[in-house]
């Protein structure tokens, strides 16, 4: 036995050898840097990140912080960047796996240097890991500071209060948490796949080469069934139930109307309690004849507002028939103008839209609308688009059928309106422009979703050299697009009746969101940007899709004139489509002032 071995066997104190303190109970005599390095090593082993994945994730993060259509709060920025980083992490992991499996084993002897880089020493590997971790954290903070400047530029374009760089840096924490959650979810799925592989391989003696793809298939099918079937149905059923409760609530400012010209009145065929929350607000807040006369300086009639809620009749066909009966009851076909509105989601009708036409025509108007869903517009877009289209088709055709029975000289001007998902619903009533011209006297569609069929066809066939954000179609003979009032005069050529107008902002994500953004650069990002869109915005595969998707949630969180806030531009649209004979600049100014007052009151009381 050597001296070193004798020393190892010799107790170091008076206690027996089997009573020595455990290693973790001994005082740590290592230096502070060593202890820090040990903690980092333990954390790194617990997290076990894929470093090529982190590098690609950081690249996706860089793309994600670039400007989007609308200013983003630090919370939205963090979510968007976290999702983008997670996608990049997955791409990096796949690339690393593919390199190790197929490329590295086939490297020729002349590529020894590259092989050495891929399999460095432990020290080099440890230093590289630290560099990657620190670099991604510090680099993310730096690019977020730059992103804050981009956000301030956007906010300035839209007249909003600029954000501060210090508050915006919180987005990094949200992004890190989002990335961690996505990776954790992936690892749970991977664990489940491996568990199924072991069961197939050991219990059923299925070869591993078949067990693994079989397990992936099983988990994939379960995920699809779960998310598109059970979870989706449960989510929308729960949401529908929750919003149906909200549908039963009524604002204190929405008092049951007593005038026979309103649905929900004692004389109405549609009961007040059946109209839904938005329907009750719509019929209760119409400007009175007295108010209209005060604004226009002329005698006015009581405007007609007809509405049918989901609870007003059992079937969509019955709701459409009820609307026609209500129009007959109120003598709506005797008015100068009759507007059929396809609502959004919960049955909401834009107050500015309705009031504009009523002020323009001195109350000699009728507006008909229906409810087809309990869900807000975004959720309706995901689950109830067919309902919107069915409702629009049934109501518009039912009203047109009754309207067409009247002598041509006694018919009111028949107009159609739809905003957002509502425009998609009312588009569904027509096969194309020829059908529109044969059925109605004018159409105003506001903020149309990118999936609108007629809108998409017109955009694709626009005149050569005109931009996607404001196209010109067939020299503007029938259809015109506008983001501002002067745009309605483009081009300075004949515009025949009946007219079709689309209002769309260059910064409205509802107009420009499309699954095609995942892998295809749209024309509106190839062409010159709109006035309220950052010149720094760029298209990145996958990332831009997530950016615009996040913008959807904030589409109305910007000032009027931007995003999905169209304000009194709707009045300009109505004037272009159906200008009354006595229209003049003084009346225009008076109505705009009244609309501002009405909206201010609505914000305070709804």
C-alpha positions in Angstrom: 0.0 0.0 0.0 1.4 3.4 -1.0 1.6 6.5 1.1 -1.2 8.2 -0.9 -3.5 5.2 -0.3 -2.6 5.2 3.4 -3.5 8.8 3.6 -6.8 8.2 1.9 -7.7 5.5 4.5 -6.7 7.6 7.4 -9.4 9.5 9.2 -9.0 13.3 9.1 -10.4 13.9 12.6 -11.2 12.2 15.8 -14.6 10.8 14.6 -14.8 7.3 13.1 -14.7 7.2 9.4 -18.4 6.1 9.1 -19.4 9.2 11.1 -17.7 11.8 8.8 -20.0 14.6 7.5 -21.5 14.0 4.1 -19.8 15.9 1.2 -22.7 18.3 0.8 -22.4 19.2 4.5 -18.8 20.2 4.2 -18.0 23.9 3.8 -17.6 24.9 0.1 -14.0 26.1 -0.2 -14.2 26.7 -3.9 -13.8 30.2 -5.2 -16.8 32.4 -6.0 -16.4 32.1 -9.8 -16.2 28.3 -9.4 -19.4 28.2 -7.4 -21.2 30.5 -9.9 -20.0 28.3 -12.7 -21.3 25.2 -10.9 -24.7 26.7 -10.5 -24.8 27.7 -14.1 -23.8 24.1 -15.0 -26.6 22.6 -12.9 -29.2 24.9 -14.4 -27.9 24.2 -17.9 -28.1 20.5 -17.3 -31.7 20.9 -15.9 -32.8 23.0 -18.9 -30.7 21.1 -21.5 -31.2 23.6 -24.3 -30.4 22.9 -27.9 -27.8 25.6 -28.7 -28.2 25.6 -32.5 -31.9 25.9 -31.7 -31.2 29.0 -29.5 -29.2 30.6 -32.3 -32.0 30.2 -34.8 -34.6 31.3 -32.2 -32.7 34.5 -31.7 -32.7 35.1 -35.4 -36.5 34.7 -35.5 -36.7 37.0 -32.4 -34.8 39.6 -34.4 -37.3 39.3 -37.3 -40.3 39.5 -34.9 -39.3 42.8 -33.2 -39.3 44.6 -36.6 -42.3 46.9 -37.0 -45.8 45.6 -37.8 -49.0 47.4 -39.0 -49.9 48.7 -35.5 -48.0 49.8 -32.4 -47.7 47.0 -30.0 -47.6 47.1 -26.2 -44.7 45.4 -24.4 -47.0 42.5 -23.6 -48.0 41.9 -27.2 -44.4 42.4 -28.3 -43.3 39.7 -25.8 -46.0 37.2 -26.9 -45.2 37.7 -30.6 -41.5 37.5 -30.1 -41.8 34.5 -27.9 -43.9 32.6 -30.4 -41.6 33.5 -33.2 -38.6 32.5 -31.1 -40.2 29.1 -30.4 -40.8 28.5 -34.1 -37.1 29.4 -34.7 -36.0 27.1 -31.9 -37.9 24.2 -33.5 -36.3 25.0 -36.9 -32.8 25.1 -35.4 -33.3 21.8 -33.6 -34.4 20.2 -36.9 -31.4 21.6 -38.7 -29.0 20.4 -36.0 -30.5 16.9 -36.0 -30.4 16.8 -39.8 -26.7 17.9 -39.9 -25.7 15.3 -37.2 -27.6 12.5 -38.9 -26.9 13.0 -42.6 -24.2 15.6 -43.2 -21.6 15.0 -40.5 -21.1 11.3 -41.1 -20.5 12.0 -44.8 -17.9 14.8 -44.3 -14.7 14.0 -46.3 -11.3 13.8 -44.6 -10.6 17.2 -46.0 -13.3 18.6 -43.9 -11.7 17.7 -40.6 -11.6 21.4 -39.6 -15.4 21.6 -39.9 -15.8 18.4 -38.0 -13.6 19.8 -35.2 -15.8 22.9 -35.0 -18.9 20.7 -34.7 -17.3 18.5 -32.0 -15.2 21.0 -30.0 -13.4 20.3 -26.7 -15.3 20.4 -23.4 -13.7 23.8 -22.5 -14.5 25.3 -25.9 -18.0 23.9 -25.7 -18.6 25.4 -22.3 -17.3 28.8 -23.4 -19.5 28.7 -26.5 -22.6 27.9 -24.4 -21.9 30.9 -22.2 -21.4 33.1 -25.2 -24.6 32.0 -26.8 -26.7 32.4 -23.6 -25.3 35.8 -22.7 -25.3 36.9 -26.3 -29.0 36.1 -26.8 -30.0 37.8 -23.5 -28.0 40.9 -24.1 -28.8 41.0 -27.8 -32.5 40.7 -27.2 -32.4 43.7 -24.9 -30.5 45.7 -27.5 -32.9 44.9 -30.3 -35.9 45.6 -28.1 -34.5 49.0 -27.4 -34.3 49.6 -31.1 -37.8 48.2 -31.5 -39.1 50.7 -29.0 -37.9 53.4 -31.4 -39.9 51.8 -34.2 -42.9 51.7 -32.0 -42.6 55.4 -31.2 -42.3 56.1 -34.9 -45.6 54.2 -35.5 -47.3 55.9 -32.6 -46.2 59.3 -33.9 -47.7 58.5 -37.3 -51.0 57.7 -35.6 -51.0 60.5 -33.1 -50.6 58.3 -30.1 -48.5 58.8 -26.9 -45.0 57.4 -27.4 -43.8 54.4 -25.4 -40.7 54.5 -23.3 -37.7 52.2 -23.9 -37.4 51.1 -20.3 -41.0 49.9 -20.1 -40.6 48.1 -23.5 -37.7 46.0 -22.2 -40.2 44.0 -20.1 -41.1 42.3 -23.4 -38.0 40.2 -23.1 -39.3 38.5 -19.9 -42.6 37.7 -21.6 -40.8 36.3 -24.7 -38.6 34.1 -22.5 -41.6 32.8 -20.6 -43.5 32.1 -23.8 -40.5 30.3 -25.3 -40.1 28.2 -22.2 -43.8 27.2 -22.2 -43.7 26.1 -25.8 -40.5 24.1 -25.3 -42.0 22.5 -22.2 -45.1 21.5 -24.2 -43.0 20.0 -26.9 -41.0 18.0 -24.4 -44.2 16.6 -22.9 -45.3 15.5 -26.4 -41.8 13.9 -26.9 -42.1 12.1 -23.6 -45.5 10.8 -24.6 -44.2 9.5 -28.0 -41.3 7.7 -26.3 -43.7 6.1 -23.8 -45.9 4.8 -26.6 -42.8 3.6 -28.5 -41.7 1.6 -25.4 -45.2 0.1 -25.0 -45.3 -0.9 -28.7 -41.8 -2.2 -28.7 -41.7 -4.1 -25.4 -45.3 -5.2 -24.8 -46.4 -5.8 -28.4 -42.9 -6.7 -29.8 -43.3 -4.3 -32.6 -39.9 -3.4 -34.2 -38.6 0.0 -33.1 -38.4 1.1 -36.7 -42.2 0.7 -37.0 -43.0 1.7 -33.4 -41.6 5.2 -33.6 -43.6 6.4 -36.7 -46.6 4.6 -35.3 -46.3 6.5 -32.0 -45.9 9.8 -33.9 -49.0 9.1 -35.9 -51.0 8.2 -32.8 -50.0 11.4 -31.0 -50.6 13.5 -34.1 -54.1 12.1 -34.6 -54.9 12.6 -30.9 -53.7 16.2 -31.1 -55.8 17.0 -34.2 -58.9 15.4 -32.7 -58.3 17.1 -29.4 -57.7 20.6 -30.7 -60.0 20.6 -33.7 -62.6 18.4 -32.1 -63.1 18.1 -28.4 -61.2 21.2 -27.3 -62.4 23.4 -30.1 -66.1 22.4 -29.5 -65.7 22.8 -25.8 -64.0 26.2 -26.1 -66.7 27.6 -28.5 -69.5 26.0 -26.5 -68.1 27.6 -23.3 -67.6 30.9 -25.1 -71.1 30.8 -26.6 -72.6 30.1 -23.2 -70.6 32.9 -21.6 -71.5 35.5 -24.2 -75.1 34.4 -24.3 -75.2 35.5 -20.7 -73.8 38.9 -21.8 -76.3 39.0 -24.5 -79.1 39.1 -21.9 -77.6 42.2 -20.2 -78.8 45.7 -21.1 -77.1 49.0 -20.6 -78.9 51.4 -18.2 -78.9 53.9 -21.1 -80.7 51.6 -23.4 -84.4 52.1 -22.5 -87.2 50.2 -24.3 -88.4 52.5 -27.1 -92.1 53.5 -27.2 -92.1 54.7 -30.8 -93.7 52.3 -33.3 -90.8 53.0 -35.7 -88.5 50.9 -33.5 -88.3 47.1 -33.1 -88.6 46.2 -29.4 -91.4 48.7 -28.9 -94.8 47.7 -27.5 -96.1 47.6 -31.1 -93.2 45.5 -32.4 -93.4 41.9 -33.6 -89.9 41.4 -32.2 -90.0 41.5 -28.4 -87.6 43.8 -26.5 -86.2 40.9 -24.5 -85.4 38.9 -27.6 -83.2 41.5 -29.4 -80.0 40.8 -27.5 -77.7 43.4 -25.8 -76.5 45.0 -29.1 -79.9 44.9 -30.7 -81.5 46.7 -27.7 -78.8 49.4 -27.8 -79.3 49.8 -31.6 -83.0 50.4 -31.4 -82.9 52.5 -28.2 -80.3 55.0 -29.2 -81.5 56.1 -32.6 -81.5 59.9 -33.0 -85.0 61.3 -32.7 -86.8 63.4 -35.3 -86.3 66.4 -33.0 -82.5 65.7 -32.8 -82.2 65.3 -36.5 -84.1 68.5 -37.2 -81.9 70.4 -34.7 -78.8 69.1 -36.6 -80.0 69.6 -40.2 -82.1 72.7 -39.6 -85.0 71.1 -41.5 -88.1 69.2 -40.6 -87.4 65.5 -40.0 -89.2 62.2 -39.7 -88.7 59.5 -37.0 -86.1 57.1 -38.5 -87.0 53.5 -38.6 -84.8 50.9 -37.0 -85.8 47.2 -37.4 -83.9 44.5 -35.6 -84.3 40.7 -35.0 -82.2 38.9 -32.4 -81.3 35.2 -32.2 -84.1 34.8 -29.7 -86.6 36.6 -31.8 -87.3 33.5 -34.0 -86.1 29.9 -34.1 -84.5 29.6 -37.5 -82.5 31.9 -39.7 -85.2 31.8 -42.3 -87.7 32.8 -39.6 -85.5 35.7 -38.5 -85.3 37.0 -42.1 -89.1 36.7 -42.5 -89.6 38.6 -39.2 -87.4 41.4 -40.5 -89.6 41.8 -43.6 -92.8 41.8 -41.4 -91.3 44.5 -39.2 -90.4 46.5 -42.3 -94.0 46.2 -43.4 -95.4 47.1 -40.0 -93.3 50.3 -39.8 -94.0 51.2 -43.4 -90.3 51.2 -44.1 -90.9 50.7 -47.8 -92.4 54.1 -48.0 -89.1 55.8 -47.0 -86.5 57.4 -49.3 -83.8 54.9 -48.3 -83.7 51.4 -46.9 -80.4 50.0 -45.6 -79.9 46.3 -44.9 -77.0 45.9 -42.4 -75.1 42.6 -41.9 -73.8 42.8 -38.4 -70.6 41.6 -36.8 -70.4 38.9 -34.2 -72.7 39.7 -31.3 -75.1 41.7 -33.6 -73.3 45.0 -33.3 -74.2 47.8 -35.6 -71.8 50.8 -35.8 -73.6 53.8 -34.5 -71.8 56.2 -36.8 -72.9 54.2 -39.8 -76.6 54.2 -38.8 -76.8 57.8 -37.7 -75.0 59.0 -40.8 -77.6 57.8 -43.2 -80.4 59.0 -40.8 -79.0 62.5 -40.6 -78.3 62.6 -44.3 -81.9 61.8 -45.2 -83.6 63.8 -42.5 -84.9 60.7 -40.8 -86.7 59.6 -44.0 -84.9 56.3 -43.7 -85.1 52.7 -42.5 -82.3 50.4 -41.3 -82.7 46.6 -40.9 -80.3 44.4 -39.0 -80.2 40.9 -37.5 -78.1 38.9 -35.0 -76.6 35.6 -36.0 -74.2 34.8 -33.1 -73.5 35.4 -29.5 -69.7 35.5 -30.1 -67.6 38.6 -30.6 -66.4 39.3 -34.2 -63.0 37.6 -33.8 -64.5 34.4 -32.4 -67.3 34.5 -34.9 -64.7 34.8 -37.7 -63.2 31.5 -36.5 -66.4 29.6 -35.9 -69.5 31.4 -37.3 -68.4 32.6 -40.8 -71.0 30.4 -42.4 -73.7 31.8 -40.1 -72.7 35.4 -41.2 -72.9 34.5 -44.8 -76.2 32.6 -44.4 -77.7 35.5 -42.4 -76.7 38.1 -45.0 -78.0 36.0 -47.9 -81.3 35.3 -46.3 -82.1 38.8 -45.1 -80.9 40.6 -48.2 -82.8 38.3 -50.5 -85.9 38.4 -48.4 -86.0 42.2 -48.3 -85.2 42.4 -52.0 -88.1 40.1 -52.8 -90.5 42.3 -50.9 -89.0 45.5 -52.3 -89.2 44.2 -55.9 -93.0 43.8 -55.5 -93.4 47.6 -55.3 -93.8 49.8 -58.4 -90.3 51.1 -59.4 -91.4 54.7 -58.8 -92.4 53.9 -55.2 -89.4 51.9 -54.1 -86.9 53.3 -51.6 -83.3 53.4 -52.5 -82.1 49.9 -51.4 -78.6 49.9 -49.9 -76.4 47.2 -48.3 -73.8 47.8 -45.5 -71.3 45.5 -43.8 -68.3 46.1 -41.6 -65.5 43.5 -41.0 -67.1 40.1 -40.8 -70.4 41.8 -41.6 -69.0 42.7 -45.1 -68.2 39.0 -45.6 -71.7 38.1 -44.6 -73.4 40.5 -47.0 -70.9 39.7 -49.8 -72.3 36.2 -49.6 -75.7 37.4 -50.8 -74.2 38.2 -54.3 -72.5 36.1 -56.9 -70.5 39.0 -58.3 -70.7 42.7 -59.4 -73.4 42.0 -61.9 -75.6 40.4 -59.2 -75.0 43.4 -57.0 -76.1 45.8 -59.7 -79.2 43.9 -60.4 -80.4 43.5 -56.8 -79.5 46.8 -55.0 -78.9 50.5 -55.5 -75.6 50.7 -53.7 -73.2 49.0 -51.3 -70.8 50.2 -48.6 -68.3 47.7 -47.2 -65.9 48.7 -44.5 -62.7 47.0 -43.3 -63.3 43.8 -45.4 -61.4 40.7 -44.3 -58.9 39.4 -46.7 -60.9 36.2 -47.2 -63.9 38.1 -48.7 -64.6 36.5 -52.1 -65.7 39.4 -54.2 -63.1 41.8 -52.6 -60.3 39.3 -53.4 -61.4 38.9 -57.0 -61.4 42.6 -57.5 -58.1 43.1 -55.8 -56.5 40.4 -58.0 -57.9 41.9 -61.2 -57.1 45.5 -60.4 -55.8 47.8 -63.0 -52.1 47.4 -63.8 -49.9 49.8 -61.8 -52.4 50.5 -59.0 -51.4 49.4 -55.5 -53.1 46.7 -53.5 -53.8 49.0 -50.6 -55.8 51.4 -52.8 -56.5 49.6 -56.2 -58.4 51.0 -59.1 -60.6 48.5 -60.8 -62.0 48.9 -64.4 -61.2 52.7 -64.3 -63.4 53.1 -61.2 -66.5 52.7 -63.2 -68.4 50.7 -60.6 -66.2 50.0 -57.6 -63.9 52.3 -55.7 -61.5 51.9 -52.7 -60.7 54.6 -50.2 -58.7 55.2 -47.0 -59.6 58.9 -47.0 -62.4 61.0 -48.5 -60.3 62.3 -51.4 -59.6 58.7 -52.5 -63.2 58.3 -53.4 -62.5 60.7 -56.3 -59.9 58.3 -57.8 -59.9 58.2 -60.8 -61.4 61.4 -62.1 -63.7 59.5 -64.5 -67.3 58.5 -64.7 -68.7 56.5 -61.8 -72.0 54.9 -62.7 -74.9 53.8 -60.4 -75.3 51.6 -58.5 -72.0 52.3 -56.8 -69.8 49.9 -54.6 -67.4 51.4 -52.1 -64.8 49.6 -50.0 -63.2 51.6 -47.1 -59.9 50.1 -46.1 -56.9 51.5 -44.2 -53.4 50.5 -45.1 -52.8 49.8 -41.4 -56.0 47.7 -40.9 -54.8 44.1 -40.0 -58.3 42.7 -40.5 -58.0 43.7 -44.2 -54.5 42.3 -44.7 -54.4 39.2 -42.5 -54.2 36.0 -44.4 -52.7 32.5 -44.0 -50.8 33.2 -47.2 -48.5 35.5 -45.1 -46.8 32.4 -43.7 -44.8 31.8 -46.8 -45.8 34.4 -49.4 -44.9 38.1 -49.5 -48.0 40.0 -50.3 -48.1 42.9 -52.8 -48.9 45.4 -50.1 -45.4 44.7 -48.6 -43.7 44.8 -52.0 -45.3 48.1 -53.1 -44.9 51.6 -51.4 -46.4 51.7 -47.9 -49.5 53.5 -46.8 -49.1 56.9 -45.0 -49.7 55.4 -41.6 -47.5 52.3 -42.1 -43.9 52.2 -41.1 -41.4 52.3 -43.9 -39.3 49.8 -41.9 -41.8 47.0 -42.0 -40.5 44.0 -43.9 -41.9 40.5 -44.7 -40.4 37.5 -43.0 -41.6 34.0 -43.6 -43.8 32.8 -40.7 -42.9 35.7 -38.5 -45.0 38.3 -40.4 -48.0 36.0 -40.1 -47.7 36.1 -36.3 -47.1 39.8 -36.2 -50.3 40.6 -38.2 -52.2 38.0 -36.2 -51.3 39.8 -33.0 -52.3 43.1 -34.6 -55.8 41.7 -35.0 -56.4 41.9 -31.2 -55.5 45.6 -31.2 -57.2 46.6 -34.5 -59.5 49.1 -32.8 -57.0 50.2 -30.1 -55.7 53.1 -32.3 -57.1 56.6 -33.1 -59.8 57.0 -35.7 -58.4 57.0 -39.2 -56.1 54.1 -38.5 -56.3 50.4 -38.1 -59.9 49.2 -38.0 -61.2 52.6 -36.8 -63.0 54.3 -39.7 -65.0 57.0 -37.8 -66.8 59.6 -40.0 -65.1 58.3 -43.1 -68.2 56.1 -43.2 -70.2 59.3 -43.8 -68.0 60.1 -46.9 -68.7 56.5 -48.1 -72.5 57.0 -47.8 -72.2 60.4 -49.6 -70.4 58.7 -52.4 -72.8 55.8 -52.7 -76.2 57.5 -52.1 -75.8 61.3 -51.9 -79.2 63.0 -51.2 -80.3 65.8 -53.6 -80.0 68.5 -51.0 -76.5 67.7 -49.9 -74.2 70.7 -49.3 -71.0 71.6 -47.3 -72.9 73.2 -44.5 -75.0 70.0 -43.9 -71.9 67.9 -44.1 -70.2 69.9 -41.4 -73.2 69.9 -39.1 -73.6 66.2 -39.4 -69.9 65.5 -38.6 -70.2 67.6 -35.5 -73.3 65.7 -34.4 -71.7 62.4 -35.0 -68.7 63.4 -32.8 -71.2 64.4 -30.1 -73.1 61.1 -30.4 -70.0 59.0 -30.2 -68.7 60.8 -27.2 -72.0 60.2 -25.5 -72.0 56.5 -26.5 -68.5 56.0 -25.0 -69.6 57.5 -21.8 -72.9 55.5 -21.4 -72.6 52.1 -23.2 
